[in-house]
Structures are given as structure tokens and as C-alpha cells.
Amino acid sequence: MRTMEKCYESLCRLMNDGRVIRSRTADFSSLCRSVGADETGLSNMLYRDFGMSGDEILEAFRTGHVKK
């Protein structure tokens, strides 16, 4: 498994890809699998840094509540 920091960076790149954000089939679990991350560990990092879970951040991106 990749280091969590590398997974975090890969997730950030995916989140900035408009196709991922527009895809309603992409959820946090599938994004974690695609970057090789442990879902719980990555969600904990996001909560620590942003105060939101991975699913909450993904929804915030989709609804425009997060600026890129």
C-alpha cells in the first residue's frame, strides 16, 4: 500500500479533475480504491485537516461549496 501522504496527494488531483466531480457514480470509497488508500485512514486525515469526512468533502466539491 502507498503511503497515506501519497494517497492524499493523488486524491487531491482526482478531486480537481472535473470528470470525477461530475460523476455521480464516483464515491469516496471508489476514489480511495483508485488511489490505493485505506478509506478510514484517508478519511481521518481529511477530517483532521478540514473537519469533514471524505464523502462530505466530495459532496462539497460537487455542490460548489469548496473552492479549488
N, C-alpha and C positions, 0 to 999 in steps of 0.2 A: 504494500500500500504506500502511496505517496505521502510525503509529509503534509500535515494539515495546512501549513502555510502555502505550499504549492497548490493544494486543492482550493484554498481560499482565493488565491490569485486567478486560478482557472475559472472558478465560479464567477468572479467579478467580470472576467472577459465575456463569459456566456451571458451574464445579466445585461451587459452593454450591447449585446447583439439583438437588434430589433426583432429578428425572426423568433428568437426564444421567448421574448416577452409577449409577442402577439400570439404565440401558440398556446391555446387553452389546454392542450394535452400535456404540455410540459409542467411538471410539478417539482417541488423541491427534492423529492426522493429520486426522480429520474435525473435531475441535474446532478445530484450527488453521485449517482452511479456513473454518469458520463465523465465526471472528473476524477473518479476513483476515490471518493471520500466516504468516510464513515458519517452517516447522516446526523447522528446525535452529536458527535464531536464538532462537526461544522456548524450545526445549528447553535450549539453552545457558544462557539466563537462569535457568531453573528449576534446572538443575544447579548453577549458581553460588550461588543463594540457598538451595537446600535439599539439595544433594548427591544429587539423584535426577533421572532423566530424566522427560520428560513422561508416558511410559507407566507408569513406576514410581509416579509421583505419583497418576495416575488409579487404578491398582490399589490403592494405599494408601487412597485415599478410599473405594473400593468395599468394602474389607475392614475398614474402621473403624480403620485404623492412623494416621489423621490426624484430629485434632480440628478442627472448623470454627471 
